[in-house]
Amino acid sequence: MADTRPDLGFLELLVAIDDHGSLGAAARAIGMAQPNASRAMRLWEHRLGLALVRRSPRGSKLTPSGTVLVHWAREVLADLDRLVDAAAGLRTDQEAELTVAASMTVAECLLPGWLGDFRRSRPDVKVHLQVHNSRQVCDRLLAGECDLGFVESPSVPDGLPHVTVAHDRLVVVVHPGHAWARRRKPLTVAELAATALVVREPGSGTRSTLDAALAEYPRAEPLLELGSAAAIRTSVLGGVGPAVLSTLAVGDQLDRGELRAVPVAGLDLRRTLRAVWRPPRTLGGPAGELVAAVVHGRRAAAVAGDER
C-alpha cells in the first residue's frame, strides 16, 4: 500500500504540469531539477500502472487518466493547505486576519490579482484563502467559517448581502480536432443539451449557470464531472470531449488556437460574479476594504474602457 501512495512532491508536480503545460516548466515552478521530475513521473506511472503524461517536442500534457488524478491531487493539496491554515489559526498574534472563500473560477483567474493589490496596501492583514464551489462558499459563510465570499452562481441565498465585482461569459469549447470545430452553422441549444459534456460538479457556479440555461431541454448525462476549470480545460485539450467554461479560464488557449469556441444560437451564458458576506449590509474591516478596492478597480476599468 505504501508503495502506491504518492508523496506530496509528486502531487505538486502533477498539478504543476497541468498548470504550466510542460514537465520542464512544472519542475521549475516547484523548484525541482528536471531530471528528478522525469524520474519521479516515470516511477509513479509504473507504480500506479497508468500513463499520466503524454510527452511531445512541444511540451507535456496530461492523459485522460492524468486529468482525473490531477483533480484529486488538487483536493489533497487543498486539504493540506487547510490543515496548515488551521494550525496557523491556533497561533495567537497581533495581526489582523481575513478569511476569504472563493469559487474556483474567481480563485484561479481573478483573486490572485485582487489579493496582490490588497496586500500591497494592507501588508499587516493575514489573508487565509479557501477555494470551494459557489454553493460551498455560501454554506461556509452562513456557518461563520469565513469572513467574505466570492461566487459565480446565478443567485445568492436569502440573507446574504452581495455586490457585483465582475462579469464574465461561458463558452462552449472543443479540441481543434473535434467535429464541432469544423461546423459552419452554430449549434442549437437542443444539440448542446443532448451532448455528453465534461462538466463541473453540482454546486459550482459554472454548472449552475449551464443547468439553468438548459433547464427546458432533455439533457444527456455528463461525460465526466471534475472539480476545477483547470481540470476540465486539460480534458478538452486532451480530446476527452466538449465543455462549457468561463472565457476567463480559456482565453489564452482560444487566442493560441489550442481550443475552439463553438457558437450556440440563442443561448446567453453571460453571468455576474459577486462578493457575498453575512449581515449587516455594510461590510467593514479588512473584508470591506478588499471589496471596496475590487469594486473601485472594476469601475475604473469600465471608465477607462469607455474613454478608449
Sequence and secondary structure as in RCSB ss.txt:
>XXXX:A:sequence
MADTRPDLGFLELLVAIDDHGSLGAAARAIGMAQPNASRAMRLWEHRLGLALVRRSPRGSKLTPSGTVLVHWARE
VLADLDRLVDAAAGLRTDQEAELTVAASMTVAECLLPGWLGDFRRSRPDVKVHLQVHNSRQVCDRLLAGECDLGF
VESPSVPDGLPHVTVAHDRLVVVVHPGHAWARRRKPLTVAELAATALVVREPGSGTRSTLDAALAEYPRAEPLLE
LGSAAAIRTSVLGGVGPAVLSTLAVGDQLDRGELRAVPVAGLDLRRTLRAVWRPPRTLGGPAGELVAAVVHGRRA
AAVAGDER
>XXXX:A:secstr
 GGGS  HHHHHHHHHHHHHSSHHHHHHHTT  HHHHHHHHHHHHHHHT   EEEETTEEEE HHHHHHHHHHHH
HHHHHHHHHHHHHHHS  SSEEEEEEE HHHHHHTHHHHHHHHHHH TTEEEEEEE  HHHHHHHHHTTS SEEE
E SS   TT  EEEEEEEEEEEEE TTSGGGG SS B HHHHHTS  EEE TTSHHHHHHHHHTTTS     SEE
ESSHHHHHHHHHTTS  EEEEHHHHHHHHHTTSSEEE BTT   EEEEEEE  SSSS  HHHHHHHHHHHHHHHH
HHHHHHH 
